[in-house]
Amino acid sequence: MWIILGVVVAILLAALIYLATLDGNFQARRSLEIDAPLDSVFATIVDFKSWPEWSPWLMHEPETKITYSENYAEENGFYSWDGKIVGAGKLTHLEIKPGASIKQQIEFLRPFKSVNQVNWGFEARDGSTLVSWEMNGSMPFLFRFMAPRMAPTIERDYELGLALLSGYMNPASPHPEVEFIGREELEAFNYWSIPCNGNLRQLEKARRSSIETLQAIGVDKVGLALTLYHQFDPMASQYQAEVAVPVGNSTPLSNYKRHEFKGGVYFKMTLRGDLGFLPLGWYALHSHCRMHKIKLDNTRPALEIYLGDATRITDGNQFSTDLYIPVL
């Protein structure tokens, strides 16, 4: 008994010593030029009641309880949130310098307690506005091991939030719109494909030419062009993918080998906007599943299905893509 207790104490001490050696500080920052006047952008960010329209977090739980102070758009004004999925916290304006900067304090109350600094910067650019969004903070002692992952995650959230803000400020500007649909059973189908490996930005360049090549074959295509991602992880740097077109059982053989997609249960999200927003779309879908504790099946490919011809649509905001991630 005493030996077991001693081992447990030793493990706990080792864990505490390890945490003490870690730097729990982090800094996250993202910027975007928004096609709207500086005064309008500044006023929108100061107005906490506009945040649910473009928040990269509240989209995952629209029913989150939001409370605003009477002076919510002034210094010392705040809004607080309380949700089952997004946790609970409070964001307060500490300093507002019209047209220049905003300093805020963000307090996380759940799932863990933490207080961090948020800074906004603004720069007028010939009718548009360069907006910078930054968070400086530190993780609680017992969560220091999470610090290295905080900056990349928050920066991806900020990138998505700024893109959503851009669309809120100017609906005609390139921007994404996200709609979480839910579970859906996909049926099996055959397809021809072209391997297209690399990171998501590299795949973006290769996708169009691969789709054009496959669509020009002139065979018995029975569905929309799509991409299949194998062993997919939106936070990874490299992917194995196939750009594909579904074909019928009667499609003759050619230089393209026929493959089979076996179907299964997937979680579906629709992304409206240019294909360049797909990395953010996949991040949003992956985050949604993680936050809702939806278990993924990494043995099956993720899919994106293009609901139109990207080579003919001149307004990227009119393009839609269905994203499917395999779930258990």
C-alpha positions in Angstrom: 0.0 0.0 0.0 2.7 2.5 1.0 4.7 1.6 -2.1 1.7 2.4 -4.4 1.1 5.7 -2.5 4.8 6.5 -2.9 4.7 5.9 -6.6 1.6 8.1 -7.0 3.2 10.9 -5.1 6.4 10.6 -7.2 4.4 10.8 -10.4 2.5 13.9 -9.2 5.7 15.6 -8.1 7.3 14.8 -11.5 4.3 16.2 -13.3 4.4 19.4 -11.2 8.1 19.8 -11.8 7.6 19.4 -15.5 4.8 22.0 -15.6 7.0 24.4 -13.7 9.6 24.2 -16.5 7.0 25.2 -19.2 6.4 28.7 -20.4 2.6 29.1 -20.3 2.6 32.4 -22.2 1.3 32.8 -25.7 0.6 35.4 -28.3 -1.8 35.1 -31.3 -2.3 37.7 -34.0 -4.1 38.0 -37.4 -4.8 40.9 -39.8 -7.1 41.4 -42.7 -7.8 44.3 -45.1 -11.6 44.8 -45.0 -13.4 46.7 -47.8 -15.2 49.2 -45.6 -14.3 52.6 -44.2 -12.3 52.7 -40.9 -15.0 54.5 -38.9 -17.6 51.8 -39.8 -15.3 48.9 -39.0 -14.3 50.5 -35.7 -17.9 51.2 -34.7 -18.9 47.6 -35.5 -16.2 46.1 -33.3 -16.9 48.5 -30.4 -20.5 47.5 -30.7 -20.6 44.2 -28.8 -24.1 43.5 -30.0 -22.8 43.0 -33.5 -20.4 40.2 -32.4 -22.9 37.3 -32.6 -23.2 38.1 -36.4 -19.5 37.3 -37.1 -18.1 35.6 -34.1 -16.0 32.4 -35.0 -17.1 30.8 -31.7 -20.8 31.6 -31.3 -21.5 30.0 -34.7 -21.0 26.7 -32.9 -23.7 27.4 -30.4 -26.2 30.1 -31.6 -28.4 29.6 -28.5 -25.6 30.7 -26.1 -26.9 33.1 -23.5 -25.5 36.6 -24.1 -25.7 39.4 -21.5 -24.7 43.1 -22.3 -23.9 45.9 -19.9 -25.8 49.1 -20.3 -22.6 50.8 -21.6 -21.5 47.9 -23.8 -20.1 50.2 -26.5 -18.0 52.3 -24.1 -15.0 51.9 -21.9 -15.7 49.4 -19.1 -18.6 48.1 -21.0 -18.8 44.4 -21.5 -20.7 41.4 -22.8 -20.7 37.9 -21.2 -21.5 34.5 -22.6 -22.7 31.3 -21.1 -23.1 28.2 -23.2 -23.0 24.4 -22.8 -20.6 24.1 -25.8 -18.6 27.4 -25.9 -18.2 27.7 -22.1 -18.6 30.9 -20.1 -16.7 34.2 -19.9 -16.7 37.9 -20.2 -15.1 40.5 -22.6 -14.6 44.1 -21.4 -13.5 47.3 -23.2 -10.6 48.7 -21.2 -9.5 51.5 -23.6 -11.1 52.9 -26.7 -9.1 55.2 -29.0 -11.5 56.1 -31.8 -10.1 55.2 -35.2 -6.9 53.9 -33.7 -7.1 51.0 -31.2 -9.2 49.1 -28.7 -7.8 47.3 -25.7 -10.0 44.6 -24.1 -9.8 42.1 -21.2 -11.2 38.6 -21.8 -12.0 36.4 -18.8 -12.6 32.7 -19.3 -14.7 31.2 -16.5 -15.4 27.8 -18.1 -14.0 25.2 -19.0 -11.1 26.8 -17.1 -10.3 30.1 -15.6 -8.0 32.5 -17.3 -7.6 36.3 -17.9 -6.0 37.6 -21.1 -5.4 40.8 -23.0 -7.0 41.5 -26.4 -5.8 44.3 -28.7 -7.3 45.7 -31.9 -5.4 47.9 -34.3 -6.8 49.9 -37.3 -5.2 51.5 -40.3 -7.1 53.3 -43.1 -6.1 52.2 -46.6 -7.8 54.2 -49.4 -11.4 53.4 -48.5 -10.7 50.1 -46.8 -9.3 49.2 -43.4 -6.5 47.0 -42.2 -7.7 45.4 -39.0 -5.4 43.6 -36.6 -6.6 41.3 -33.9 -4.3 40.1 -31.1 -4.4 38.2 -27.9 -1.7 38.0 -25.3 -2.1 35.7 -22.3 -0.9 32.8 -20.3 -2.4 29.4 -19.4 -3.2 28.4 -15.8 -0.4 26.4 -14.2 -2.1 23.0 -14.6 -2.8 23.8 -18.3 0.6 25.1 -19.3 1.2 22.1 -21.5 -1.5 23.5 -23.8 0.2 26.8 -24.4 2.1 25.8 -27.6 -1.3 24.9 -29.2 -3.1 28.0 -28.1 -1.5 30.5 -30.6 -2.2 28.4 -33.8 -5.7 27.6 -32.7 -6.6 31.2 -31.7 -5.0 32.5 -34.9 -7.1 30.2 -37.0 -10.2 31.4 -35.1 -9.2 35.0 -35.6 -8.6 34.4 -39.3 -12.1 33.0 -39.6 -13.6 35.7 -37.5 -12.0 38.5 -39.6 -13.3 36.8 -42.8 -16.8 36.7 -41.4 -16.5 40.3 -40.2 -15.5 41.3 -43.8 -18.7 39.8 -45.1 -20.7 41.4 -42.4 -19.3 44.8 -43.2 -19.5 44.4 -47.0 -21.6 41.5 -48.4 -20.2 42.1 -51.8 -16.6 41.4 -50.7 -15.1 37.9 -50.8 -16.2 36.1 -47.6 -17.3 32.7 -46.3 -20.7 31.7 -45.0 -20.9 28.5 -42.9 -24.0 26.3 -42.2 -23.7 23.1 -40.1 -26.2 20.6 -41.4 -25.7 17.4 -39.3 -25.3 13.7 -39.8 -26.0 12.2 -43.2 -25.6 8.7 -44.7 -23.6 8.8 -48.0 -24.1 6.0 -50.5 -21.2 4.2 -52.2 -20.1 5.2 -55.7 -17.3 4.6 -58.2 -15.0 7.4 -59.3 -12.0 8.4 -61.4 -9.4 10.6 -59.8 -6.1 12.4 -60.1 -3.8 12.3 -57.0 -3.3 15.8 -55.6 -1.1 15.9 -52.5 0.3 18.7 -50.4 -1.1 21.3 -48.0 -4.5 22.9 -48.5 -3.0 26.0 -50.2 -1.1 23.8 -52.7 -4.2 21.7 -53.3 -6.1 24.9 -54.1 -3.8 25.6 -57.0 -4.0 22.0 -58.4 -7.7 21.5 -57.8 -9.0 23.6 -60.7 -6.8 22.1 -63.4 -7.5 18.5 -62.2 -11.2 19.1 -62.3 -11.0 20.6 -65.8 -9.0 17.5 -66.9 -11.5 15.1 -65.5 -14.5 16.9 -66.8 -13.1 17.2 -70.3 -12.9 13.4 -70.7 -16.5 13.3 -71.9 -17.5 10.0 -70.2 -20.5 8.8 -68.2 -20.1 11.1 -65.2 -22.9 10.6 -62.7 -22.2 13.2 -60.1 -20.5 16.4 -59.1 -16.7 16.9 -59.0 -15.2 16.4 -55.5 -12.0 15.9 -53.5 -11.4 13.0 -51.2 -9.0 13.5 -48.3 -7.3 10.5 -46.8 -6.3 10.6 -43.1 -7.6 14.2 -42.9 -6.6 16.6 -40.2 -7.2 20.4 -40.7 -4.3 21.3 -38.4 -1.8 19.1 -40.3 0.6 20.4 -42.9 0.4 17.7 -45.5 -2.5 15.7 -47.0 -3.1 12.8 -49.4 -6.0 13.6 -51.6 -7.7 12.8 -54.8 -9.6 15.1 -57.1 -12.4 13.0 -58.6 -15.5 12.7 -60.7 -18.1 9.9 -60.0 -18.6 7.5 -62.9 -21.2 4.9 -63.7 -20.7 1.1 -63.7 -21.0 1.2 -67.5 -18.2 3.7 -67.9 -15.5 2.1 -70.1 -12.0 1.6 -68.8 -9.3 4.1 -69.7 -6.0 5.4 -68.3 -7.9 6.4 -65.2 -8.4 3.5 -62.8 -11.9 3.2 -61.3 -12.0 3.5 -57.5 -14.8 2.9 -55.0 -16.0 5.2 -52.3 -17.7 2.9 -49.8 -20.0 5.4 -48.2 -21.0 5.6 -44.5 -22.1 8.1 -41.9 -20.8 11.7 -42.2 -21.3 15.1 -40.6 -22.1 17.7 -43.3 -21.4 21.4 -43.5 -22.1 23.7 -46.4 -19.6 26.5 -47.2 -20.7 29.3 -49.4 -17.8 31.4 -50.8 -14.7 31.1 -52.9 -12.7 27.9 -52.8 -9.9 29.8 -51.2 -11.9 29.7 -48.0 -11.9 25.9 -47.9 -9.1 25.7 -45.3 -11.2 27.9 -42.9 -14.2 25.8 -43.7 -12.5 22.6 -42.8 -11.2 24.1 -39.6 -14.7 25.3 -38.7 -16.2 21.8 -39.3 -13.4 20.1 -37.4 -13.8 22.5 -34.5 -17.6 22.0 -34.5 -17.2 18.3 -34.2 -14.7 18.6 -31.4 -16.7 21.1 -29.4 -19.9 18.9 -29.8 -17.9 15.8 -28.9 -18.7 14.1 -32.2 -16.3 11.2 -32.7 -14.5 11.1 -36.0 -13.7 8.0 -38.0 -10.1 8.5 -39.3 -10.2 5.2 -41.3 -12.5 6.8 -44.0 -11.8 9.8 -46.3 -13.3 13.3 -45.8 -15.0 14.7 -48.9 -15.7 18.1 -50.4 -18.3 18.2 -53.2 -18.5 21.2 -55.4 -22.1 22.3 -56.1 -21.2 24.3 -59.2 -18.6 24.8 -61.9 -15.9 27.0 -60.4 -14.5 27.7 -63.9 -17.8 29.5 -64.8 -18.8 31.3 -61.6 -17.4 34.8 -61.7 -18.6 35.8 -58.2 -17.0 33.5 -55.7 -19.6 34.4 -53.1 -22.1 32.5 -55.2 -20.1 29.2 -55.1 -21.1 26.5 -52.6 -19.2 23.4 -51.4 -20.5 20.6 -49.2 -18.0 19.3 -46.7 -18.3 15.9 -45.2 -16.3 14.5 -42.3 -16.6 10.8 -41.4 -18.0 10.2 -38.0 -18.7 7.1 -35.8 
